[in-house]
Amino acid sequence: MPAEGRAGSWQRHPWVRRAWLAQRRAERLPPALRGLLWSTGAGLLFVLLNTLMRKLAMQLDPFQTQFLRYLAALGVLLPLMARGGWSTWRPRNVGGQFTRGAVHTAGLCLWFIAVPHITLADTTAIGFTTPIFIMIGAVLLFREAMRWERWAASLVGFAGVLTVVAPQLTGSGGWYAVVMLASSPVFAASFLITKALTRYERPEVIVAWQAITVTAFSLPLALLHWSWPSAVQWLLFIACGVLGSVGHYCLARSYSVADISATQSVKFLDLVWATVLGWLVFADLPSRWTLAGGAVICASTVWIAHREARGRVPA
């Protein structure tokens, strides 16, 4: 069959047509709602990623785990970069990419130092402070219009998080909890730089150069206490590379179509994903506090999504 015939038959495939129709329908959604959907997908992928990363960080040196996670992401992206041509992946602002990579590496160093020593409840609670720093930075740096609906949705979502984790907080992490908390404003700065880069960089370029820069900055620390991973650990790192690359792509897409402050309310849905994943994988039954807090989080997310979709929170 000629190449044109094969291409035509492929384009007429039912699944291809459905994917094309779904894309067209998604493009007609309001930008803020599309940003919320991209951010929700990123949160789900990051929950899966963090589950694997915590397991690996407890088996290997944290800095080596950090390096291999981004090396795996770079390995996943290199075939795509070679296929598209290196010129298409050249950033317009190399300095901005390296600045973002350095800031993100600093946040990762703090996170990986603390995560093996802190309970999952403490880690979840501290991690949800990042959206607050992002929203403050969005107002100060980008002059984004922070309507009362966005503040209200974020505060209600954070209250739902506290409902879940407050009964479980023990403070047993000691100074590691402070180290984990210190990573939140650093990650917020990294995401704000990402938002600035989306003004003139494609999301896939940002993701690729994050993998390049973080891998380069993490290598010296990884060599200090190097030990060769097992075959299973290599497979887990490859899975982390895929999850991280796709997750950061979704995050960059959300920042490119909507205000960064508008996407922060769905961050609290990560706790719902983590609860469901714990139940499915580890048979951890959610407590009544988890169910109550999850209901609050879902309600705040659905409410702000409805407001954004109707255009009541102008970007």
N, C-alpha and C positions, 0 to 999 in steps of 0.2 A: 504494500500500500504506500502511495506517495506520502512525503512528509506533511504536505498540506492536508491530506485526507486524515492522517493520524491526528494532527493538531485539531482539525475540525471535530472529529469524533470525541476527542478528549474534552473540548470545550462544551460539547453537547451532553457530557456526562451529568446525570441528575445531581450528584453531590457537588460538582463544580458550579452548576446553576444555583443550587441552594446557597452555597458559600458566597457567590456573587450577589444574590438577592439580599442576603443577610448583611453584607458589607454596604450595599446601597441604602438599606434601611437604617443602619447605624450612622451613616453619614448625614442622614436627615435629622438625627437627634440634636437637641441643643448642646453646644460645646461643653457647658458645665456638667451635663448629665453624662456625656461621653468621657469626660475627665474622671468622674466618679466611678464609672464602669472599669476604666483602665486601672485606676488605683485599687479597686476591689480585687481585680485579678492579680495585681502585683502583691497585695497582702497575702493572698492565698498561697502564692508561690514562695514567698519569703517565709511563711510558717513551715512549709515543707523543708525549705532550705535550712532554717535554723535548727530544726529537729535533727537533721543529719550532722550539722556543724557542731552542735553541742556534744554529740556522741563521739565525733572524731577528735574534738579538742580535749576530751577526757582520756584519749588513748595516745595522742601525740603531743609534741610541744605546741603550745598555742600559736606561736609565730610561724612555725612550719605549717600548721594547719591553715593559717591565713594565706600564706604564700601559695600552697598547693591548690587551695580553693580557686584563687584567681588565675593561676597557671592553667588549671583545667578549663576555666571559662575562656581563656585566650586560645587554648587548643580547640575548643568548640567553634570559635569565631574565625580562626585562621582560614579554613576552607572557604567560608563565605567571602572573606576579604579577598582571597586569591581569585575566586571566580568572578567577582565584580570588578576586579582591577584595583591596584593599590591607590591609584589617583583618586578614585571615588571615595576612599576612606580617609583622605588627608583632611584634617580639621582646618577650619579657617583661623582658629585661635589656639595654637599649640600651647602657649603659655597658660591659657585658661584651663586647658585639659590637664596639664601637669599640676596646676594649683588645686584643681578639684581632686586629682588623684592623691596629692600629698595630704590634704585635709581628710579625705575619706580613709586613708591609711592610718592616720593618727587616731581617728575614731575606732577603727577596727582593732588597733593595738590595745586600746583600753577595754573594748568589749571582749576580746579573746583572753585577756588577762583575768577578767572577772568571771566569765561564764562558767568555767569548771567548778567554781567555788560557791555559786549562788543557786538557790533553789529556783525552779521554773516559775513559781509564783512571784518571787522577788524580781526575777528578770523581766517578767511580763509587766509588772507594775511600774518598774523604773523605765522600761522602754516606751511606755505610753506618755512619757513627758516630752518626747521629741516633737510631736505635733504642736504642742504649746509653743515651743521655741520657734518652730517653723512659722506659725501664724504671726508671732511677734515680729520676726525678721521680715515677713512679707509686707507688713505694714510699714516698717522702718525703711526697708531697702527699695521695695517696688511700689510703694504707695498704693497697694491694693485696697480696694474698698471693702473694709471689714464690716459687713452688715451684722445686725444683731442676731440674725438667724444662724450665721456660721459660728459665732461665739457660743450661742445657746446650744447648738447641736454638739459642738466639741465638749462643752462643759457637762452636758447631760451624758454624753458618751463616756467621759472620764469618770463621772459618778457611777456609771454602770460597771466600769473596770474596778473601781474601789469596792463596790458591792461584792464582787467576786473574790478579789485577792486580799482584802483587808482581814478577813478571818484567818487567812493562812500565813500572813506576814509574821516572821519570827525574828528578823534582825540578826539571824545567825551568820549572815555573810560578812559581818564586821566591816573592815575597811574596803573589802571588795565591793560592797554595795555602793560606797562612795565612788569607787573607780568606775563602776557601771553607770552611775548617774552622770559622771563627768563626760561619758561618751555621748550622751543625748544632745547637748548643744553643739558638739563637734559634728555629729551626723546631720543635725539641722543645718549647719553652715554648708555642709557638702551638698545637701539637697537644694538649698537656696542657690548655690553656684550652678547646679544642674539646671534649675529654672532659668537662670540668666543665659546659659549656653543654648537652651532650646530656641532662643530668639534667632539664632543664625546657624545652628548645627542640627543635622538630622539626628533623631533619637538613636539609630543604630551606630552612628559615629561616636556618640557620647558613650554608649555602652562598650564599644570596642576599645576606646582609649582609656576608659576606666580600668578595663582588664590589663591593658599594657602598662599603665602608670602604677597601679597598685602592685602588680607583679614585680616591677622593677624596684619600687620602694621597699617591698617586703622581703626581698631576697637576702640582704645582709643580715637581718634579724633571724631569718630561717636557718641560716648556716651556723648559727651559734650552737644549737643543740639539735643537729640533724640526725634522724634515724629513718631508714628506708621503710616506707609503708608496705603492708601486705597487699596481695592481689585484691582482696575484698575491699580494703581501704582505698585502693586506686579506683575501683569501680564506683565507690561512694563519692570520691572526689569528682569523677566525671559527671555523675548525676548532679552534684552540687554546681558544677560548671554550667550545665544546661539550665537548671532551675534559676541560678543567679542571673545568667544572661537574659533569659526571657523575662524574669521579674523586673530587672532594671530597665529593660526595653519598655515594658508596660508602664513603669513609673515615669520614664521620660516622655512617653506618649501622653500620659495624663497631664504632665506639666506643660506640654506643647499646645494643648487645646483648651486649657482652663486655668484660672488662677490657682496658684499653689495652695492658697488658704482654703479654697473651695473643696479641695480634695482631701483635707485632713480629717474630716469627720468620719469617713469610712475606715480610717486607720484602726478604730476601735473594734471593727469587725474581726481583726486578727485574733482577738481573744476567742471569738466564736469558732473560728477555724481551728485554733489550737485545742479547744475543748472537744470538738468533733474528732479531730485526729487522735487525741489521746484516748478517746473512747473506742475508736475503731482499731487502733494499732496496739494500745497497751491495756485495753479493757478497763480504763479508768472511768468509773461512773461519775457524771457531774453531780455536784452537791446542789442543794436547793438554792444556795447563794449564787452558784454558777448559772443556774437556770433563770433566777431573778435578774441578775446582772446582764445576762445575754438578752433577755427580753427588753431591758432598758436600752441596750446598745442598738439592737435591731430597730426599735421604735425611733430612736433619734436619727439613725441612718436613713430609714425610709422617709421620715419627715423632711429632712434636708434635701434628699434626692427629689422629692415631690416639689419642694419650693424652687430648687434650681431648675427643674424641668419646665416649670411654668413661668420661668423668667422673673421671679420675684426677688432674686438675689443677683442683680446685674454684675457682670464681670468688669 
